[in-house]
Amino acid sequence: MTRAALALLLPLLFLAPAAHAAPAKTPKVLVIGLDGARHDKLLSADTPNVHALLNRGYGARSALYGSGMAQTSSGPGWSTILTGVWPDKHKVKDNSFSGNALASYPSWLERANRANPALSTYAAVDWKPISDKILRGGQDRKYVLDGDTAGYPGSDEKITADAEQHLRTNAADASFVYLGQIDIAGHSFGADSAQYAAAMRTNDAQIGRLVAAVESRASYASEDWLIMLTTDHGHTAAGGHGGDSPEERMTFVISTGAARPAVAPKLVDVAASALKHLGVAASLDGYAIGSAPADAFDSVTLKPRQDETGVPATVLGWTHQGPAGWTVTTSSSMPQGVAEWQGWSFTTDEFWTRTAPSQSREANVRARGVFAVADPDEWDDKGSPSSSGKFDSTMTSPAYDVTGKSSVRLEYGSHYLQEGTQRGTVSVSFDGGPAQMVKTHNADGLAQQISLNVTVPPGARTAKVSWRLFDAGNNWYWAVDAPRLS
């Protein structure tokens, strides 16, 4: 071998060995349900295991629907969590389960089982209707007690012991464990009681045992565990639920996943997150945590109340100043009413629903974070301005680039309640030209997702979209969220 050839060969002999990618870990999911656990009480209680899960991942309070869609009860709540769709789809409105459509919207465990029968699926519950109505199929193993007759907290202890054994020794690819004693304490003693806090401490210790069972698995190092914690509804201070108060609607989602969403997740996101982690595709109302579409409305700076004295002063929840490029134009003939609703406003569920509970505002479940609202009903509550004029306000988007397109898709969430002469219109203006109406809202349409195909004139470069609510007195409202043109 020549010296020149040797010089070329020597560096190759001393190269570091090629790096090998670590083998992919096996995805596993554990969802733990705490019936009737209020988010604020859970975090203020002595619950170290819950806080440990929070420190490992993410958690946030979430707002439940209200009577405009379903009762804040266990039947609708667990149906929503386990199916990943809202009650207007699964049709469970109360604990009777009458008229439900659960056969069309199976649980995430059943979806996972159908997609991959090799997965080991498990459920342990001590409220029997969950087993009988929601988890009718799709579990390889199901441990069921009837908590109302077996007696709490004994039944939660039996559920925990069975789940511990399963999680420690079984393949346990997808598991749901339900614990019910917090709800029983809430009904018997109220959310402000020492007994409610004690039930939380007991369930917290049981959560710790379930997590320890997972971490003691022989194969734990080669597994990728997503552990989620959630609830179906809250409780009043004196005890009870089913209504529309913020305390009854107070739910939460805690997740050990890496995602840190910009706005709080919804209960429907639990099923979506579980299925995504398992690699199972599904079209649901929920999004895997952190994957919900970005929304410009969430960038606004919110203010405390001005005229709405029924809202706590600490709640930041409204502004007329839209995101960059968005404008709100209120007709000069529109009389002055309640300041927060003097034309389109950007607001939140917590602020808006507190202004007038139990008027179906709570059913605006498909909106996330901040959304836009035109509310003649609340606007008219200061001096009855509708006696001398009408509500008339327009919200207009920035210019979207439509260069080279023959059509575009306009999408937005819409929550509209109709009364009297009130009308809502959506129009598009190209290159600053005259507005072309593309949609009229003049009938009830709650929690809808609107999708419109809009023709683009030849040569058009930009498009602006406007939402106008007008000819309204003391009528109802219109909420719009997550608009996009693509």
VENTA-V791197 format. One record per residue. RES is the residue in three letters. BURIAL is b if it has 24 or more other ideal C-beta (glycine too) atoms within 12 Angstrom, else e. Layout:
((RES	BURIAL) (RES	BURIAL))
//
This chain:
((MET	e) (THR	e) (ARG	e) (ALA	e) (ALA	e) (LEU	e) (ALA	e) (LEU	e) (LEU	e) (LEU	e) (PRO	e) (LEU	e) (LEU	e) (PHE	e) (LEU	e) (ALA	e) (PRO	e) (ALA	e) (ALA	e) (HIS	e) (ALA	e) (ALA	e) (PRO	e) (ALA	e) (LYS	e) (THR	b) (PRO	b) (LYS	b) (VAL	b) (LEU	b) (VAL	b) (ILE	b) (GLY	b) (LEU	b) (ASP	b) (GLY	b) (ALA	b) (ARG	b) (HIS	b) (ASP	b) (LYS	b) (LEU	b) (LEU	b) (SER	e) (ALA	b) (ASP	e) (THR	b) (PRO	e) (ASN	b) (VAL	b) (HIS	e) (ALA	e) (LEU	b) (LEU	b) (ASN	e) (ARG	e) (GLY	b) (TYR	b) (GLY	b) (ALA	b) (ARG	b) (SER	b) (ALA	b) (LEU	b) (TYR	b) (GLY	b) (SER	b) (GLY	b) (MET	b) (ALA	b) (GLN	b) (THR	b) (SER	b) (SER	b) (GLY	b) (PRO	b) (GLY	b) (TRP	b) (SER	b) (THR	b) (ILE	b) (LEU	b) (THR	b) (GLY	b) (VAL	b) (TRP	b) (PRO	b) (ASP	b) (LYS	b) (HIS	b) (LYS	b) (VAL	b) (LYS	b) (ASP	b) (ASN	b) (SER	e) (PHE	b) (SER	e) (GLY	e) (ASN	b) (ALA	e) (LEU	b) (ALA	e) (SER	e) (TYR	b) (PRO	b) (SER	b) (TRP	b) (LEU	b) (GLU	b) (ARG	b) (ALA	b) (ASN	b) (ARG	e) (ALA	e) (ASN	e) (PRO	e) (ALA	e) (LEU	b) (SER	b) (THR	b) (TYR	b) (ALA	b) (ALA	b) (VAL	b) (ASP	b) (TRP	b) (LYS	b) (PRO	b) (ILE	b) (SER	b) (ASP	e) (LYS	b) (ILE	b) (LEU	b) (ARG	b) (GLY	e) (GLY	b) (GLN	b) (ASP	b) (ARG	b) (LYS	b) (TYR	b) (VAL	b) (LEU	b) (ASP	e) (GLY	b) (ASP	e) (THR	e) (ALA	e) (GLY	e) (TYR	b) (PRO	b) (GLY	e) (SER	b) (ASP	b) (GLU	b) (LYS	b) (ILE	b) (THR	b) (ALA	e) (ASP	b) (ALA	b) (GLU	b) (GLN	b) (HIS	b) (LEU	b) (ARG	b) (THR	e) (ASN	b) (ALA	b) (ALA	b) (ASP	b) (ALA	b) (SER	b) (PHE	b) (VAL	b) (TYR	b) (LEU	b) (GLY	b) (GLN	b) (ILE	b) (ASP	b) (ILE	b) (ALA	b) (GLY	b) (HIS	b) (SER	e) (PHE	b) (GLY	b) (ALA	b) (ASP	e) (SER	b) (ALA	e) (GLN	b) (TYR	b) (ALA	b) (ALA	b) (ALA	b) (MET	b) (ARG	b) (THR	b) (ASN	b) (ASP	b) (ALA	b) (GLN	b) (ILE	b) (GLY	b) (ARG	b) (LEU	b) (VAL	b) (ALA	e) (ALA	b) (VAL	b) (GLU	b) (SER	e) (ARG	b) (ALA	e) (SER	e) (TYR	e) (ALA	e) (SER	e) (GLU	b) (ASP	b) (TRP	b) (LEU	b) (ILE	b) (MET	b) (LEU	b) (THR	b) (THR	b) (ASP	b) (HIS	b) (GLY	b) (HIS	b) (THR	b) (ALA	e) (ALA	e) (GLY	b) (GLY	b) (HIS	b) (GLY	b) (GLY	b) (ASP	b) (SER	b) (PRO	b) (GLU	b) (GLU	b) (ARG	b) (MET	b) (THR	b) (PHE	b) (VAL	b) (ILE	b) (SER	b) (THR	b) (GLY	b) (ALA	e) (ALA	b) (ARG	e) (PRO	b) (ALA	e) (VAL	b) (ALA	b) (PRO	b) (LYS	b) (LEU	b) (VAL	b) (ASP	b) (VAL	b) (ALA	b) (ALA	b) (SER	b) (ALA	b) (LEU	b) (LYS	b) (HIS	b) (LEU	b) (GLY	e) (VAL	b) (ALA	e) (ALA	b) (SER	e) (LEU	b) (ASP	b) (GLY	b) (TYR	b) (ALA	b) (ILE	b) (GLY	b) (SER	e) (ALA	b) (PRO	b) (ALA	e) (ASP	b) (ALA	b) (PHE	b) (ASP	b) (SER	e) (VAL	b) (THR	e) (LEU	b) (LYS	b) (PRO	e) (ARG	b) (GLN	e) (ASP	b) (GLU	b) (THR	e) (GLY	e) (VAL	b) (PRO	e) (ALA	e) (THR	e) (VAL	b) (LEU	e) (GLY	b) (TRP	b) (THR	b) (HIS	b) (GLN	e) (GLY	b) (PRO	b) (ALA	e) (GLY	e) (TRP	b) (THR	b) (VAL	b) (THR	e) (THR	b) (SER	e) (SER	e) (SER	e) (MET	b) (PRO	b) (GLN	e) (GLY	b) (VAL	b) (ALA	b) (GLU	b) (TRP	b) (GLN	b) (GLY	b) (TRP	b) (SER	b) (PHE	b) (THR	b) (THR	b) (ASP	b) (GLU	b) (PHE	b) (TRP	b) (THR	b) (ARG	b) (THR	b) (ALA	b) (PRO	b) (SER	e) (GLN	b) (SER	b) (ARG	b) (GLU	b) (ALA	b) (ASN	b) (VAL	b) (ARG	b) (ALA	b) (ARG	b) (GLY	b) (VAL	b) (PHE	b) (ALA	b) (VAL	b) (ALA	b) (ASP	b) (PRO	b) (ASP	b) (GLU	b) (TRP	b) (ASP	b) (ASP	b) (LYS	b) (GLY	e) (SER	e) (PRO	b) (SER	b) (SER	e) (SER	e) (GLY	b) (LYS	b) (PHE	b) (ASP	b) (SER	b) (THR	b) (MET	b) (THR	b) (SER	b) (PRO	e) (ALA	b) (TYR	b) (ASP	e) (VAL	b) (THR	e) (GLY	e) (LYS	e) (SER	e) (SER	e) (VAL	b) (ARG	b) (LEU	b) (GLU	b) (TYR	b) (GLY	b) (SER	b) (HIS	b) (TYR	b) (LEU	b) (GLN	b) (GLU	b) (GLY	e) (THR	e) (GLN	b) (ARG	b) (GLY	b) (THR	b) (VAL	b) (SER	b) (VAL	b) (SER	b) (PHE	b) (ASP	e) (GLY	e) (GLY	e) (PRO	e) (ALA	e) (GLN	b) (MET	e) (VAL	b) (LYS	b) (THR	b) (HIS	b) (ASN	b) (ALA	e) (ASP	e) (GLY	b) (LEU	b) (ALA	b) (GLN	b) (GLN	b) (ILE	b) (SER	e) (LEU	b) (ASN	e) (VAL	b) (THR	e) (VAL	b) (PRO	e) (PRO	e) (GLY	e) (ALA	b) (ARG	e) (THR	b) (ALA	b) (LYS	b) (VAL	b) (SER	b) (TRP	b) (ARG	b) (LEU	b) (PHE	b) (ASP	b) (ALA	b) (GLY	b) (ASN	b) (ASN	b) (TRP	b) (TYR	b) (TRP	b) (ALA	b) (VAL	b) (ASP	b) (ALA	b) (PRO	b) (ARG	b) (LEU	b) (SER	e))
//
